[in-house]
Amino acid sequence: MKISIGYENNQPPGLRAEEVPLQFREPYVEIGYRKPYQPFTFYLKSFFQIHNETLNVWTHAIACVATMFQGIRLCATLDMEHDPYAPMFKMFILSSMIYLFLSTCAHLFQSINEVAHHTCFFIDYMGVSIYSFAAGMAQIHFCSLPWVYRAVESFYLPLHWFLSFLVCFCCSYSKYRYKRPYPFARKVWQMSSVSAGYITAMFPITMRILFQGLSIFHDLALFYQVLTVASFLAGSFFFAAPFPQKFSPGNFDIVGHGHQLFHIFMAFTSYMEVEAVYRDYIDRRSIYSNLFTPTPMIVWGYFILLVIANCIVALVFREKVKARIEREKEE
């Protein structure tokens, strides 16, 4: 039996898939769509209403707030003013919050119109790119084995910066290049770039698990990292595969479709990763303090450059989307 969804406060009822333009439809999701081409405030109010994006919005909004309080709690134990390593940890928490906030906004406002739809997800990809880079920076400096750090320190950050940038570029390009129903090639663009960024970000942890795996039973940080990896892999599965909605179209529209499960796993991933990095930041000070000394370039230079590069990508593809829509109208 399928669920009928309506809005409160005299808002228009949730629409069926065939009642909205193809651009706004999700495969195997049949009901609960918001009416497109409405004022900005219509979608802002929809934060408190039930539709097929509600859980996508709420999961990352709640995770963003949780990460903020987690950061406040953890930073309160640190000497943020005098500890030279504290800004790097703070930047990692900030990046986690940014990516969760941008994802929340993307899902909340993506139904305004075609240009807004694309722009929202270009911005969403910016957040993923920023988070990927910040995670890798924190892992290589605070969490890696000394010999691993020494082996890759000369090229790790430039390489990881480039691969994190490709996350934004490749996902944005594939969003611009392909139209619904999306071909498999779009998933290749997305998954290959995100996988490359994730592999480099988690390389220090992977090596640590391989060489110190048994210490998981007494190393709390490594235990959190194993949970982080497992959660990320589970989330990636639901991002790549339209399950469970494919097996029962229309019955997971509001609660339980794959992208919602992806969001839940990624929220858990972010929370556990912050906890893991914090434990290493506290417990491994005698190790990493002999490997590197933070500089503003390491802490903020790469980060700011990545934000600028991602903004350029989002702006360029936004203009290309606008130009394509204008051409289609003329035709």
Secondary structure, 3 states (H helix, E strand, C coil): CCCCCCCCCCCCCCECHHHCCHHHCCCCCCCCECCCCCCHHHHHHHHHCCCCCHHHHHHHHHHHHHHHHHHHHHHCCCCCCCCCCHHHHHHHHHHHHHHHHHHHHHHHHCCCCHHHHHHHHHHHHHHHHHHHHHHHHHHHHHHCCHHHHHHHCCCHHHHHHHHHHHHHHHHHHHHHHCCCCCCHHHHHHHHHHHHHHHHHHHHHHHHHHHHHHHHHHCCHHHHHHHHHHHHHHHHHHHHHCCCCCCCCCCCCCCCCCHHHHHHHHHHHHHHHHHHHHHHHHHHCHHHHCCCCCCCHHHHHHHHHHHHHHHHHHHHHHHHHHHHHHHHHHHC
